[in-house]
Amino acid sequence: MRGQAGLARLGLGAQALAPLAIVSLGLLPAIALGLTPSTFGAAAQAKGDTVTVTRKTTKLRNAKRTFAPSVADLQEGDRLLVDAAEGAWFEVTFTAPAGSLKGFVHGGDVSKKKDVRLSGDGVRENYSASEAAAARKGFNPDVEREHRTNNPALEPAFDRVDAIQARIVTDAELLAFLSAGGLGGMGGGR
């Protein structure tokens, strides 16, 4: 009930919960499952290695904390030079158009694989059984377009999914949500 009360205080209903929960899925399950830094492969990186951003967008932070101030916005495909691996975090150098920037990025947002495939819509390295099954069946943009054409009654659902995917939740909004739900005190974790 605490979470629902927090949503009410923020003036948010159940519809607002879905986008916030989606954004939070990278954070809360990791905490709940007790994932360790080795889960993200941070320990395998050495100074001078290069990692690739695999999340659609993420932030280069000035400290090893999820809500530390941002040094730069990173995009999927950006390459980062590893200066050090510290727990689940990488201390990195990012060469931006304005010059080199140093900061921290979480190991869950990057891949050490040299041949990482980028989608332009965000990349994960693990897929659910249903996603793998859809891929085997050839579910792709053409199949989706045909499905939308053959099922016009589902258009509102497609529109809602598109809106959820396009929603950007700021750090301040996410912190307020976590605090209102009694989930604060994240400290130096993800």
C-alpha positions in Angstrom: 0.0 0.0 0.0 2.9 2.4 0.6 3.7 2.5 -3.1 0.1 3.2 -4.0 -0.1 6.0 -1.4 3.1 7.5 -2.8 1.6 7.4 -6.3 -1.5 9.1 -5.1 0.6 11.9 -3.4 2.4 12.4 -6.7 -1.0 12.6 -8.5 -0.1 9.4 -10.4 -2.6 6.6 -11.2 -2.0 3.1 -12.4 -1.4 4.3 -16.0 1.6 6.3 -14.8 3.1 3.4 -13.0 3.8 1.3 -16.1 6.3 3.7 -17.7 8.0 4.3 -14.3 8.2 0.6 -13.6 9.7 -0.1 -17.0 12.4 2.5 -16.4 13.0 1.0 -13.0 13.3 -2.6 -14.2 17.1 -2.3 -14.6 17.5 -1.1 -11.0 15.1 -3.0 -8.7 15.4 -6.6 -10.0 19.2 -6.3 -9.7 18.9 -5.2 -6.0 16.2 -7.8 -5.3 18.2 -10.6 -6.9 21.4 -9.6 -5.2 23.4 -9.4 -8.4 27.1 -9.0 -7.9 29.5 -6.8 -9.9 30.8 -10.0 -11.7 27.2 -10.3 -13.2 28.0 -7.3 -15.3 31.5 -8.4 -16.3 33.2 -5.4 -14.7 36.0 -7.4 -13.1 37.0 -8.7 -16.6 37.9 -5.3 -17.9 41.4 -3.8 -17.7 42.7 -0.3 -18.1 42.9 0.5 -21.8 40.0 -1.8 -22.9 37.1 -0.4 -24.8 33.4 -0.9 -24.1 30.4 0.0 -26.2 27.2 1.6 -24.8 24.3 -0.9 -25.4 21.5 1.0 -23.8 19.5 3.4 -26.0 20.6 6.3 -23.7 22.5 6.4 -20.4 24.5 8.9 -18.5 28.2 9.3 -17.8 28.1 10.1 -14.1 30.6 12.0 -11.9 30.5 9.3 -9.2 29.6 5.6 -8.9 26.0 6.2 -8.0 22.9 5.9 -10.1 21.7 9.5 -9.4 25.1 11.2 -9.3 25.2 14.3 -11.4 25.6 13.7 -15.1 28.8 14.5 -16.9 27.5 13.7 -20.4 24.6 11.9 -22.2 25.7 8.7 -23.8 24.0 7.0 -26.8 23.8 3.4 -27.9 27.0 2.7 -29.8 29.2 5.2 -28.1 32.7 3.8 -27.4 34.3 4.3 -24.0 37.9 3.8 -22.9 38.1 1.9 -19.6 40.4 3.6 -17.0 39.4 1.3 -14.1 36.8 -1.3 -13.1 35.4 -0.6 -9.7 32.7 -3.1 -8.6 29.8 -2.9 -11.0 31.0 0.4 -12.3 33.6 1.4 -15.0 35.6 4.6 -14.7 35.9 5.6 -18.3 37.0 8.3 -20.7 34.5 9.4 -23.4 35.7 11.3 -26.4 33.0 13.8 -27.2 33.0 16.4 -29.9 33.9 19.0 -27.3 36.8 16.9 -25.9 37.5 14.0 -23.6 35.3 13.6 -20.6 35.9 11.3 -17.6 33.3 9.7 -15.5 31.5 6.5 -14.4 29.1 4.2 -16.3 27.4 1.1 -14.9 28.5 -2.2 -16.3 24.9 -3.1 -17.2 24.9 -0.3 -19.7 27.9 -1.4 -21.7 29.3 -4.5 -23.4 32.9 -5.5 -23.7 32.1 -7.5 -26.9 33.9 -6.1 -29.9 31.1 -7.3 -32.3 28.1 -6.1 -30.3 25.1 -5.7 -32.5 23.4 -2.3 -32.1 19.7 -2.0 -33.0 19.1 1.7 -32.7 16.3 0.9 -30.3 18.4 -0.3 -27.4 20.2 -3.6 -27.1 20.1 -6.4 -24.5 22.3 -9.4 -24.5 19.7 -11.7 -22.9 16.2 -12.3 -24.3 13.1 -14.0 -22.9 11.9 -17.3 -24.3 8.9 -15.5 -25.9 11.1 -12.9 -27.5 13.4 -15.6 -28.9 10.3 -17.6 -30.2 9.0 -14.4 -31.9 12.4 -13.9 -33.6 12.4 -17.5 -34.8 8.9 -17.0 -36.3 10.3 -14.0 -38.1 8.6 -11.2 -36.1 10.2 -8.1 -37.6 9.0 -4.6 -38.7 7.4 -6.0 -41.9 5.5 -8.7 -39.9 4.5 -6.0 -37.3 3.2 -3.7 -40.1 1.1 -6.6 -41.5 -0.2 -7.5 -38.0 -1.2 -3.9 -37.5 -3.0 -3.8 -40.8 -4.8 -7.1 -40.2 -5.8 -6.1 -36.6 -6.9 -2.4 -36.7 -8.6 -2.8 -33.3 -5.1 -3.2 -31.7 -4.0 0.2 -32.9 -4.7 1.9 -29.6 -2.5 -0.7 -27.9 0.3 -0.1 -30.4 0.0 3.6 -29.8 0.2 3.2 -26.0 3.3 1.0 -26.3 4.9 3.6 -28.6 4.1 6.3 -26.0 5.5 4.3 -23.2 8.7 3.7 -25.1 9.0 7.3 -26.0 8.5 8.6 -22.4 11.6 9.9 -20.8 11.7 9.8 -17.0 14.1 12.3 -15.4 16.4 11.3 -12.5 14.4 13.8 -10.3 11.0 12.1 -11.3 12.5 8.6 -10.6 13.9 9.7 -7.2 10.6 11.2 -6.2 8.8 8.0 -7.2 11.3 5.8 -5.3 11.1 8.0 -2.3 7.2 8.2 -2.3 7.1 4.4 -2.5 9.5 4.0 0.5 12.3 2.7 -1.8 14.9 5.4 -1.1 18.3 4.9 0.4 19.9 3.4 -2.8 23.3 4.7 -1.7 26.1 3.6 -4.0 24.3 0.8 -5.7 23.0 0.8 -9.3 
